[in-house]
Amino acid sequence: MEDETKITEGWIDTRIGDISDVKGGKRMPKGSVLTTETTNHPYIRITDFEGNSINKNNLLFVPENVFEKISRYIVNSGDVIISIVGTIGLIGKIVKDLDNASLTENCVKLVNLRNVFPNYLYYYLSSKKGQNEISKNTVGAVQKKLPIYGVQNIKIILPPLQEQKAITKVLSAFDNKIELLQAQNKTLETMAQTIFKEWFGKYQIGDELPEGWRLCELGDIVSKSNTGADAIKKAPIVAEDTGFRCLRIGDLSNNRSFDDWGFTSVTEKNFKQFQLKKYDIVITRTSILGLNKLIMEDLNAVYNNGLIKISLVENVNPFFIFSYFKSKRYRNYISMINNDTSTRPNMKIDYLLRFPIILPTRDLEVKFSKFMGSVMLKISKNKNQIQSLKKTRDTLLPKLMSGQVRVKNIKHTADA
């Protein structure tokens, strides 16, 4: 067994407080609120973290007349931030686009770095070793918190600066490739929705339709629909591999890949009855309503009671119908339930099956579906490549941070 206490020759064992200054964020002044209107002052919250990065798509902003009161609590390009309340240990790296953004009081920033590259610090804290150190310094029995003195006390192993730079160059190559593939997928999804809107979205319910087009309800073109069985709902999600993965609401909302779905201990009988098949469409029916996913292949998996699964009749293309589930018309339909805050949202299958759909001629449907199929296939291949890159990066990360693997011995698979 590897001796984890042994430090690689030339590396040093130090603490965050010795190599950086730890500064807190700031809550909004009493009586003031954030705005969706874009200003020069985005405000970074815990909810803006997506894994160990900041999702810039849903940022809120500090009004100009409020910013002066919290202007000292900003982050700058290159700063590393850590969440210290709620979900503790999320790590963020401030990019150029977020320079001078305001920071929530639920995070701290690491600034004035000494003898450490920002990217190395970011990757170290994201690693299992760094996360273990964060956990050790977290306090509180009921409401856990990572105090500033706890952040300062986090141990970190530092190689020489040049080796830090070489290590981060390898890891960044993986992240840059992942980011490129994610951006490509976003472009493909936008392009597909734009074409769908141009071809079919101009016709509304009640409009006179072109010859050969017709209005129907989703239920008219569904061959089978059901929710996950009670047996699946009650079956425990277990850590060990039982042979059956289970798709849940969180897997859709966090866009998790198949390998990250939980396991479940359903019986062989229930597995066959509720197995996910190629071209099934799955929709969330509780909590966050209406999230959806098109299954691209037969899976050794089931779905739980929070989801509805529909299978389409043979003469309707799943790619065309799935595009409807990404449309504004569908989002507006679902929002009629989401806006009812008196009870926990719960969408019944009958409501979903009444969703109105305008079907074009068969030739036009097939033409669009061929295009959409190629787009979905490319997106799926990109997602598989992203998953492979993440696995390789995450395997390398702890070995690089411990000196078990040195940079000169690594083949740069991210550049392949």
C-alpha positions, 0 to 999 in steps of 0.5 A, a space after each residue: 500500500 502506498 504511504 500517503 504520509 510520504 512527500 515526493 522529493 522537492 515538494 512541500 507540505 503547507 497550509 492554505 493560510 500560508 500561501 494565500 489570504 482567505 477573504 469572505 463574501 458579502 450578503 445583499 444589504 437588508 431590503 435590497 434584492 438581486 435583479 435579472 436585469 443585466 448590470 456590470 455586477 453579477 452576483 455569484 451564489 451557491 446555486 450558480 455552481 455547476 459541479 466545480 465551475 460557475 454556470 453563467 446562464 442564470 446569474 442574477 445581478 446587483 443593481 447599480 445603486 446597491 453595488 457601492 455598499 458591497 463593492 469591497 466584496 468582489 472577485 477577480 480573474 484568477 481567484 479561487 472560491 470555495 463554498 462554505 455553507 450549505 453545499 460545502 466544498 464546491 470549488 470555482 475558478 473565476 474566469 475573465 467574464 466574471 472579473 469584478 463580480 460580487 460574491 455571496 457570504 456563503 463563499 470565500 475567495 483565496 487571493 494574494 497567492 504565494 508560490 502557487 498557481 491558481 489553476 493548481 490550487 483549483 485542481 488540488 481543492 477539487 481532488 479527493 485529497 483536497 475534498 478530504 481536507 475540506 471535510 476535516 475542517 468543516 464544523 457544526 453538528 446541525 448546520 455544518 459550516 467551513 469557517 475561515 480559520 478552517 479554510 486557512 488550516 487546509 493542508 496542501 502539498 505543493 510541487 515546484 512552480 514549474 511542475 505545478 504549471 506542467 500538471 495544470 497544463 495536462 488537466 486543463 487540456 482535458 477541461 478545454 476539450 470537455 468545454 469545447 464539446 459542451 459548447 458544440 452540443 449547445 450549438 447543435 441543440 440551438 440549431 435544431 430548435 431554431 429549425 424546428 421553430 421555423 418549420 413548425 412553430 409558426 402554426 398555433 393551435 386554432 390556425 388553419 393548417 396546410 393540406 395534410 397537416 393535422 392537430 392531435 393530442 399526445 395520447 393519440 400517438 402514444 402506444 404505452 405510458 406509465 410511471 415507475 412502479 411502486 416496487 421501484 419507488 420503494 426499492 432502496 437505491 444502493 451503492 453496490 452494483 445490482 445489475 439494474 441502474 435507476 433513472 431519477 429526477 436528479 439524473 435529469 435535472 443534473 444531466 447525469 450520464 448513464 454511468 452516474 445513475 444510481 443502482 436499485 434492487 428491483 426484481 427481475 420481473 419489475 426490471 423487464 416491465 419497466 426497462 428503458 427501451 430505445 426511443 422511449 421518452 421520459 418526463 419528470 412528473 413531480 418536484 421539477 415538472 416536465 424535464 425530459 430525456 430521449 433514450 437513445 439505446 436499450 438500457 439495463 435500467 429502470 425508472 422510478 415513480 417520479 417519472 413518466 415514460 411514453 412509447 410512441 406508435 410506430 408511424 410517428 418519429 421520436 425525434 420529431 416528437 422529442 423536439 416538441 418537448 423542447 419547445 416554448 409551447 410545451 414549457 408553457 403547457 407545463 407551467 400551468 401546473 408549476 404555477 400552482 404553488 398551493 400543493 406540491 406539483 404532481 403531473 398526472 399522465 392524463 394531463 401530459 397526454 392531452 398536450 396538443 401537437 400539430 403533425 405535418 405531412 409524413 414526408 416533412 416529418 421524416 425529412 426533419 427527423 433525419 436531420 434531428 436524428 443526426 444531430 442527436 447522434 452527434 450530441 450523444 457521441 460528444 456526451 460519451 466522449 465527455 464522460 470518457 475525458 472526465 473519467 481519465 482526468 479524474 483518474 489522473 487528478 489524485 495521482 498527479 497531486 500526490 506525485 504518484 504520476 509525474 507529468 513527463 510519463 503522461 500521454 496527453 490523451 485529451 489532445 488525441 
